[in-house]
Amino acid sequence: MSDEKAQRKLPTLESLVTLCKRRGFIFQSSEIYGGYAGFFDYGPLGAELKKNIKDAWWRAMVHERDEIVGIDSTIIMHPEIWRASGHVEGFNDPMVDCRESKKRYRADQLFFSPVKVDGNVIGYVSVEESGTMQAEAGEKANELKRKQAVQGTLEAIELKEYTEASPEEYALIPSPATGKPGSLTPPRQFNLMFETQVGPLADASSKSYLRPETAQGIFQNFKNVVDTGRVKIPFGIAQIGKAFRNEITPRNFIFRSREFEQMEIEYFIDPDEETWPRVYQEWIETCKQWLYSIGIPEDMVGEDVHPQEKLSHYSKGTTDLTFTFPFGTQELWGIACRGNFDLGQHQKHSGKSMEFFDEARKEKYIPHVVEPSLGVDRTLLAVLTAAYCEDEVPNDKGVPETRTVLKFHPSIAPFKAAVFPLLKNKEELVGTARELYRKLQRRWNVAWDVGGAIGRRYRRQDEIGTPFCITIDFDTIEKDQTVTIRDRDTTEQVRIHLDEVEAWLSERIYA
């Protein structure tokens, strides 16, 4: 473990949720009606941050690459698309209900273990998946032993997914909600797609679905892009868009929700066996470098290579880039080699050729694909986690005080700078400050703040992640036309000429 990682103190999820609500980043959807589980609204600052993340991704993956083009497909598509892709039959999660509490669980996120004392089973414990579930299970085992007044040595708890339980164990495993054995149902498959109706009649012929992923919108447009985009292998098609999954247990804030946004690329390559391993590794590195470029520290990013036995039948390799969230290390970005499964399925079901004529090789084939797929909402949560910091800085009187600061990379910060006139009732200060503010507004989203003492304004901007604060004072208008620029992270201040402010900011925002 690096020294940097060892010293890093992660915020709690509660502190992030509280800050997001207080400062207008993220709100619970339908809050005035008690909220709606698994759905979230982005407030003024959250909408800006989210847009900046998407813009940074699109710029790096589409605008700065010659061989990738973008599309924007519909959320509702022909239902046959989802039959061809296998979603109608196979897009399921195992679901478990607690008959007594009515709480619902995903079976692969519910863990259990027999509790053994000197080799004898005295009962079972169960816990929901979390970064502390092993410790929680240990505490429950100790409590079970204490209640039964059993003497002897408690053996180590080895947790297994509820999907691995035998029929005999279903009656013995307690519900995490009640602690009572026998109230959990056996796992059953639950399709995650949201159904809807298209047209005036609500019958089987009008049934369709909200898309559960953006990938199929790319695949079904493959021939359209080939015929109009002047592309040749290798090339990619990128898309940013909404997707919907009726998650059994949405949780961990915006990490797992029912409505979310994806940034996805399908990168089409030739079918040669020596091609995909190279392209696959190149994309893993490209994805990591992009995460670093938006301010996510290298020591918070890991790799989880899926073992062969857990790969989908059509996958040649899958690697998840992971991130250290407040609730544990979880998947952030998936890079998968999907072969030619999707295009092959659409060719079979639609009757339309999905072959590509490779002029260089003078042959036709169905291309294979490498898919880097990233969630916008998860990325935003990772950015918030990495940026959140509590430190001490001196106040106006030189006394150290604790501040909360979001150390966003300037390129994705909601506001790139804030402009302050020293006093709000001095027209000459306000006028000069307004002129600079309007000038900077033409390039960036810039904040205007005249409320309270300068120190208080600094704290407000620190907490929403504004990297630079610019103060117009009496020296600006009476002496040398210079302004004070204060750095969010270091709190250091410099004075530069008014005419140099835009260039000074530009150099640092895009560094």
Buried (B, 14 or more C-beta within 10 A) or exposed (E): EEEEEEEBEBBEBEBBBEBBBEBBBBBBBEEEEEEBBBBBEBBEBBBBBBBBBBBBBBEBBBEEBEEBBBBEBEBEBBBBBBEBBBBBEEBEBBBBBBEEEEBBBBBBBBBBBBBBBEEEEBBBBBBBBBEEBBEBBBEBBBEBBEEEEBEEEBBEBEBEBBBEBEEEBBEBBBBBBBEEBEBBBEBEEBBBBBEBEBEEEEEEEEEBBBBBBBBBBBBBBBBEBBEEEEBBBBBBBBBBBEBBBBBBBBBBBBBBBBBBBBBBBBBBBBBEEEBBEEBBBEBBEBBBEBBEEBBBBEBBBBEBEBEEEEBBEBBBBBBBBBBBBBBBBBBBBBBBBBBBBBBBBBBEEBEEEBBBEBEEEEEEBBBBBBBBBBBBBBBBBBBBBBBBBEEEBEBEEEEEEEBBBBBBBBBBBBBBBBBBBBBBEBEBBBEBBBEBBEBBEEEBBBBBBBEEEBBEBBBBBBBBBBBBBBBBBEBBBEEEBBBBBBEBEEBEEEEBEBEEBBEBBEEBBEE
